[in-house]
Amino acid sequence: MNRVVVKTQDGDVKINKHIYGHFAEHLGRCIYGGIWVGHDSDIPNTRGIRNDVIAAFKHIKIPNLRWPGGCFADEYHWKDGIGPANERPKMVNTHWGGVVEDNSFGTHEFLDLCELIGCEPYICGNVGSGTVQEFSQWVEYCNFDGTSPMTDLRKKNGRTDPWNVRYWGVGNENWGCGGNMTAEYYADNYRRYATYARNYADTKLYKIACGYELDWNRVLMEKAVRFMDGLSVHYYTISGDWNYKGSAVEFTEKEWMSTIIKASAIDEWLRKHIAIMDEFDPSGRVGLIIDEWGMWHEVEPGTNPGFLYQQNTIRDALVAGIQLNAFNNLAQRVHMANIAQTVNVLQSIILTEGAKMILTPTYHVFDMYKVHHDAVKLPLYVESEKFGETPLISASASINDENKIHISLTNADPAKPRQVTVEMRGLSGASYSSVKGQIITSDKMQDHNTFSQPDKIAIKEFLGAAVSHNNLTMELPPHSVVTLELS
Ligand code: AHR
């Protein structure tokens, strides 16, 4: 039997909606084809951006979008991506398939996309091969409203008002593809770059330092904590290993379980990072930002290995549910997260083929979990049946300003349904008598949506939960993600 106890009186932390952020890199068919089709395309678009993708992003209320990378960010020179498109220089995308990057999607196009979606931009600057001046001028170009060379240039390129971009990443994976730096060298550079990234008018920047493993983060926190607002880490889940990551759609129960074990380990991993942050920032001011996370499989057979195109099954949905539950539960320190990557790359929420678009099971998890955006986290503990040391059940809960409680649960058992009770503690007179539910599941754990069967997996009504005296009982089907609403 599995038991979840929700402490309804102890909610004091908001689940920052930015935990539900996304990431789009100049990689494979993410930007080009997936988001940007250009002004002359037959695919319906708004100023070159696909209308179907805009609508899908808006529906799940994407709160922020990280761009332009990834490894690409530390080779990207933003001035190449402004001005008349036909005059922009072409470059080689050395990280991702060696293809030609024609810079037709640049700062204006990205910020237009964010305005169309209604989300906040999160720009990752170039530290690996860029300069402090280049980074500083990018901020000025985006945010300054006075008289300056960068403002004049922006106006000349057709944009009068500044965009007021708040979120800035100071490099990406600078311990690896972003320059192979040491922690000490990066920490000193972080301080230089952060110094010249200025606040203009009311836009106070939220500066995100590039973190890594525990030792690196300790050095960075020690040397630079007072200059940062966020510390980023990346967590990819791989069912195999880096030599053979495993197929996205053809896997055994054993591979399913190895995936669940690795996905669930994120909770303890995050707690270790948080412990270091607590030492140097006891007030909890600096956010832990998981600005790349998700499943990384082998590419789909026959596709360009440099494009990282993969399918997305119920297993990916489970990983999303488990990890979003972990982020919700650690919301006092986790202020933002960005799944990698929006369209056609890694654990995507959307796949496209020409004019066709499908939504993946992971998309539906983001749709179902949007009830937690900016709601107050309700602490809980879970007593779960286990596979080895790994719990089969995960959960998180929140209460919104209409006093509705939402509880999200996952059952990672690949084959069996599991009985779960949820006890609502400390309601002091308040009473919840109605429960509604939604579920994402399918007959087989390998099931996924395809262009010929786009709606095989979608959100369905869940009728398997009952409420009595503020306690819930339910049977969670195998490999399922559920969200309940109590009112
Ligand atoms: O998301 C793909 C790549 O994974 C990113 O470019 C890089 O930051 C990470 O290693």
Residues whose N, C-alpha, C, O or C-beta is under 5 A from the ligand:
A	BS01	AHR	G70 C71 F72 E173 A340
